[in-house]
Amino acid sequence: MNRNYAVTFRILEEALPYIQKFQGATIVVKYGGNAMVDDELKHAFARDIVLLKLVGMNPVVVHGGGPQIGELLDELEIPTKFVNGLRVTDARTMDVVQMVLGGLLNPQIVSIINAHGGRAIGLTGKDGNLINAKKMVLEPVSGDYNPPEIIDLGHVGTVDSVDAKVLEALEDRGFIPVIAPIGVGPDGVSYNINADVVAGAIATQLQAAKLILLTNTPGLLDKQGNTLSTVTRDEVNTLITEGIVEGGMLPKTECALSAVENGVGAAHIIDGRVPHATLLEVFTDGGVGTLIT
């Protein structure tokens, strides 16, 4: 037998149990990092999503866009201020956020998926009141005797609730939802929400089989810097307590952990710099990141 055929058969044989297991299941994928800016990775990701749909799964894509927002703000000479890693978002900045996420990146992602044979539909969390948001307020401790200082981040929000009916209706009709992480408050005000948080909230509301977070790292690392292929909730909590998981990986890890603790089957933090990372994580034994169960 031709060696290439043998390799192909082995790959298909390894994938078959996973295809059977997750038939009809919802897979929520947070799309960001290098996978959103490298052309080869963009198309590889789109093909992965289309294939998931073709084999009977229901992928839901939530995308970020922080670097692209920053670039346009710079071009427009709108100053940016960060507090605890969060972009302070005044009304003018929020206009740029909506322009980039909803008007530029979301249609681009939809177009690439559709170009590879998918049936993607772009949404923001404002459409159909999909993501009901509330304003985020930071209250850093300012001392034992002084009241905490309230820091106003403007239009930065958190998820209050998700209306699953909107996504279920699209899934039932064979569409792939592609969601920009913008929510709407009870007063109609728009809020910019972290894409990892939105993906986790949607995965929880849909009780997804998997939440997959694409990153620019190999996954969760141990003290020696080795990638952990599988960890439990208790092991993740230990990594956080010991300070091994820190910085930008901390909120991402906490988001994944919260999803698992609230009914999502498993969460994956994977290396989005690897072509077809999503398929490799779902359909192979080894994967390309960390599985949290």
C-alpha positions in Angstrom: 0.0 0.0 0.0 1.2 3.5 -0.8 2.7 5.1 2.3 0.6 8.2 2.0 -2.6 6.1 1.8 -1.6 4.2 4.9 -1.1 7.5 6.8 -4.4 8.8 5.6 -6.2 5.6 6.7 -4.6 5.8 10.2 -5.7 9.4 10.6 -9.3 8.6 9.6 -9.3 5.5 11.8 -8.2 7.6 14.8 -10.8 10.3 14.0 -13.8 7.9 13.6 -14.6 7.4 17.3 -14.5 11.1 17.9 -16.8 11.8 14.9 -19.2 9.2 16.3 -19.0 10.5 19.9 -19.7 14.1 19.1 -22.3 13.7 16.4 -24.9 16.4 16.9 -22.9 18.0 19.7 -22.2 21.8 20.0 -18.5 22.9 19.9 -17.9 26.5 20.8 -14.6 27.9 19.5 -13.0 31.2 20.5 -11.0 32.4 17.5 -8.2 34.8 18.0 -4.4 35.4 18.1 -2.2 34.4 15.2 -4.9 32.3 13.6 -6.8 35.6 12.8 -3.9 37.4 11.2 -1.9 34.8 9.3 -3.5 34.0 5.9 -2.6 30.3 5.9 -4.0 29.9 9.4 -7.2 31.8 8.5 -8.0 29.4 5.7 -7.0 26.3 7.7 -9.3 27.4 10.6 -12.2 28.0 8.1 -11.8 24.5 6.7 -11.7 23.0 10.2 -15.0 24.7 11.0 -16.7 23.6 7.8 -15.5 20.0 8.3 -16.9 19.9 11.9 -20.3 20.9 10.5 -20.1 18.4 7.6 -19.5 15.5 9.9 -22.5 16.4 12.0 -21.3 18.7 14.8 -22.5 22.2 15.5 -19.6 24.7 15.7 -20.2 28.1 17.1 -17.4 30.7 16.6 -16.7 33.6 18.9 -13.9 35.9 17.7 -11.8 38.6 19.3 -10.0 41.6 17.7 -8.1 43.5 20.3 -5.0 44.1 18.1 -7.0 45.3 15.2 -9.0 47.7 17.4 -5.7 49.1 18.7 -4.4 49.6 15.2 -7.4 51.6 14.1 -7.4 53.7 17.3 -3.8 54.6 16.6 -4.6 55.5 13.0 -7.5 57.8 14.2 -5.2 59.2 16.9 -7.6 58.2 19.7 -5.7 57.7 22.9 -6.0 54.3 24.7 -5.8 53.7 28.4 -5.6 50.3 30.0 -6.5 49.4 33.6 -5.7 45.9 34.9 -5.3 44.8 31.3 -8.8 46.2 30.3 -9.2 48.9 27.6 -11.0 51.9 29.0 -13.8 52.3 26.4 -15.4 55.7 26.1 -18.2 56.4 23.6 -15.8 57.2 20.8 -13.7 54.1 21.4 -16.8 52.0 21.5 -17.7 53.2 18.0 -14.3 51.9 16.8 -14.8 48.6 18.7 -18.2 48.1 16.9 -16.7 49.1 13.6 -13.8 46.7 13.8 -15.6 43.7 15.4 -19.0 43.9 13.8 -18.2 45.8 10.5 -14.8 44.5 9.5 -13.6 41.3 11.2 -17.0 39.5 11.5 -17.9 39.7 7.8 -14.3 38.7 6.9 -14.6 35.5 9.0 -18.0 34.7 7.6 -16.7 35.2 4.0 -13.8 32.9 4.5 -15.9 30.1 6.1 -18.4 30.4 3.3 -15.7 30.4 0.6 -14.8 26.9 1.9 -18.3 25.6 1.6 -19.8 26.6 4.9 -23.0 28.4 5.7 -21.9 31.0 8.2 -23.9 33.9 9.5 -22.4 36.8 11.3 -23.8 38.2 14.5 -22.9 40.6 17.3 -24.3 39.9 20.7 -26.8 42.8 20.1 -28.6 40.8 17.4 -31.8 39.3 18.8 -30.5 40.3 22.3 -28.2 37.3 22.1 -25.9 38.6 24.8 -27.4 40.7 27.6 -24.6 42.6 29.2 -24.0 44.6 32.3 -21.4 47.3 33.0 -18.1 46.1 34.5 -17.0 48.0 37.6 -13.6 47.7 39.2 -13.3 48.3 42.9 -9.6 48.1 43.9 -9.0 48.1 47.6 -7.6 51.5 48.8 -7.0 50.7 52.4 -8.6 49.5 55.6 -10.3 52.8 56.4 -11.1 54.3 53.1 -13.9 53.2 50.8 -12.7 51.5 47.6 -12.2 53.8 44.6 -14.7 53.0 41.8 -13.0 52.8 38.4 -15.2 53.6 35.5 -14.2 51.6 32.4 -16.8 53.1 30.2 -18.4 50.6 27.8 -16.6 47.5 29.1 -19.1 44.9 30.1 -19.6 41.4 31.4 -22.2 38.8 30.3 -25.4 38.9 32.3 -27.2 36.3 30.2 -27.2 34.5 26.8 -30.4 33.8 24.8 -29.7 30.3 23.5 -32.8 30.3 21.3 -31.1 32.6 18.7 -28.2 30.1 18.2 -30.3 27.0 18.4 -32.5 28.3 15.6 -29.5 28.9 13.4 -28.0 25.5 14.2 -31.3 23.7 13.4 -31.2 25.2 10.0 -27.6 24.2 9.2 -25.9 27.6 9.8 -22.7 28.3 11.6 -23.0 31.3 13.9 -20.0 33.7 14.0 -20.3 36.0 16.9 -18.6 39.4 17.7 -18.3 39.9 21.5 -20.5 43.0 21.8 -23.4 42.9 24.3 -26.3 45.2 25.0 -27.4 46.5 28.4 -31.0 46.8 29.6 -30.9 50.5 28.6 -29.8 49.7 25.0 -26.1 50.7 25.6 -23.5 48.6 23.8 -20.7 47.0 25.8 -17.3 45.5 24.7 -16.8 42.1 26.4 -13.8 39.9 26.5 -14.2 37.2 23.8 -13.0 34.4 26.0 -15.7 35.3 28.6 -18.4 35.4 25.8 -17.3 32.0 24.5 -17.4 30.5 27.9 -20.9 32.0 28.7 -22.2 30.7 25.3 -20.7 27.3 25.8 -22.3 27.1 29.3 -25.7 28.2 28.2 -25.7 25.7 25.3 -24.2 23.0 27.5 -21.7 22.4 24.8 -19.7 19.2 24.5 -16.5 21.3 24.1 -15.2 24.8 24.6 -12.0 25.4 22.5 -9.9 28.5 23.1 -7.2 29.3 20.5 -4.2 31.0 21.9 -0.6 31.9 20.9 0.8 29.4 23.4 1.2 25.6 23.4 -1.4 25.3 26.2 -1.0 25.2 30.0 2.5 24.6 31.1 4.0 23.0 34.2 6.9 24.3 36.3 9.4 23.1 33.8 7.7 24.7 30.9 6.3 21.5 29.4 2.8 21.4 27.9 0.2 19.6 30.0 -1.9 17.5 27.7 -4.7 16.8 30.2 -5.5 18.3 33.6 -8.4 18.1 36.0 -10.2 20.9 37.7 -8.2 20.3 40.9 -4.9 20.4 39.1 -5.8 23.6 37.3 -6.7 25.2 40.7 -3.3 24.1 42.0 -1.5 25.7 39.0 -3.4 28.9 39.7 -2.7 28.9 43.4 1.0 28.2 42.9 1.3 31.1 40.4 2.3 28.8 37.6 -0.6 30.0 35.5 -0.4 33.8 35.5 -0.7 36.9 33.3 -2.8 36.7 30.2 -3.3 33.0 30.6 -5.0 33.4 34.0 -8.4 34.8 32.8 -8.4 32.4 29.9 -7.8 29.5 32.2 -10.4 30.7 34.7 -12.9 31.0 31.9 -12.2 27.4 30.8 -12.4 26.1 34.3 -15.7 27.9 35.0 -17.2 26.4 31.8 -16.3 22.9 32.9 -17.6 23.5 36.4 -20.9 24.7 34.9 -21.8 21.7 32.7 -19.5 22.1 29.6 -18.1 18.6 28.7 -14.5 19.7 28.4 -12.5 22.8 27.7 -9.4 23.0 25.5 -6.7 25.6 25.5 -4.8 25.0 22.2 -2.0 26.4 20.1 -3.7 28.4 17.3 -0.4 28.8 15.6 -0.6 25.2 14.4 -2.4 24.7 11.1 -5.7 22.8 11.6 -5.3 23.0 15.4 -9.0 22.7 16.0 -9.3 19.4 14.0 -6.2 18.0 15.6 -7.6 18.7 19.1 -11.0 17.3 18.4 -10.1 14.3 16.3 -6.8 13.0 17.5 -5.6 11.3 20.7 -2.7 13.6 21.3 -4.2 17.0 20.4 -2.2 20.3 20.2 -2.9 21.8 23.6 -4.4 21.2 27.1 -7.6 19.4 27.8 -9.4 20.5 31.0 -11.9 17.9 32.2 
